[in-house]
Every structure is written in structure tokens, then in C-alpha cells.
Amino acid sequence: MRKIKQVIIFLFTIFIVSACNTNSNQVVNKNKDFKTAIFAGGCFWCMEHPF
């Protein structure tokens, strides 16, 4: 039972480490004319009125 617990902890640790994003040199859109709008709010019918 102890061996299984150690294996699960090891696999979980490997998963967490591999999920971390170490690439800090991400491509950024330098086009100043391009704008992004992100809206979040409940259902479609509740958000229809503001637009």
C-alpha cells in the first residue's frame, strides 16, 4: 500500500511539473490596430441586452 501511495505522489508531481509553463518568450501581437474584447456573464439572454 505504501508503494502505491509513493507511485501516485510521484506521478502527480511529474504531472504538475510538466504542466508548468516555462516558456516566458511567448509571441505577442504587435499590431496596434488589433483589439480584443472578452466578455463574460451568465447566459446568452442576460447578455443580449448590453449589446
C-alpha positions as CSV (number, residue, x, y, z in Angstrom):
1,M,0.0,0.0,0.0
2,R,2.9,2.4,0.8
3,K,4.5,1.7,-2.6
4,I,1.2,2.6,-4.4
5,K,1.0,5.8,-2.5
6,Q,4.6,6.7,-3.4
7,V,3.9,6.0,-7.1
8,I,0.8,8.1,-7.1
9,I,2.6,11.0,-5.4
10,F,5.5,10.7,-7.9
11,L,3.1,10.6,-10.9
12,F,1.2,13.6,-9.6
13,T,4.4,15.5,-9.0
14,I,5.5,14.8,-12.6
15,F,2.2,15.9,-13.9
16,I,2.3,19.2,-12.0
17,V,5.8,19.9,-13.1
18,S,5.1,19.1,-16.7
19,A,2.0,21.3,-16.7
20,C,4.0,24.4,-15.6
21,N,4.7,26.8,-18.5
22,T,8.4,27.5,-18.5
23,N,8.4,29.4,-21.9
24,S,8.3,33.0,-21.0
25,N,9.1,34.1,-24.5
26,Q,5.5,34.0,-25.9
27,V,4.7,35.7,-29.1
28,V,2.8,38.9,-28.6
29,N,0.7,40.5,-31.3
30,K,2.4,43.8,-32.0
31,N,-0.3,45.1,-34.3
32,K,-1.7,48.2,-32.6
33,D,-4.9,48.2,-34.8
34,F,-6.0,44.8,-33.5
35,K,-8.1,44.9,-30.3
36,T,-9.6,42.0,-28.3
37,A,-12.7,42.2,-26.3
38,I,-13.5,39.4,-23.8
39,F,-17.0,39.4,-22.2
40,A,-18.1,37.1,-19.5
41,G,-21.5,36.9,-18.0
42,G,-24.2,34.3,-17.4
43,C,-26.5,33.1,-20.1
44,F,-26.9,34.4,-23.6
45,W,-30.3,36.0,-22.8
46,C,-28.9,38.0,-19.9
47,M,-26.0,39.4,-22.0
48,E,-28.1,40.1,-25.1
49,H,-29.4,43.4,-23.8
50,P,-26.0,45.2,-23.3
51,F,-25.0,44.5,-26.9
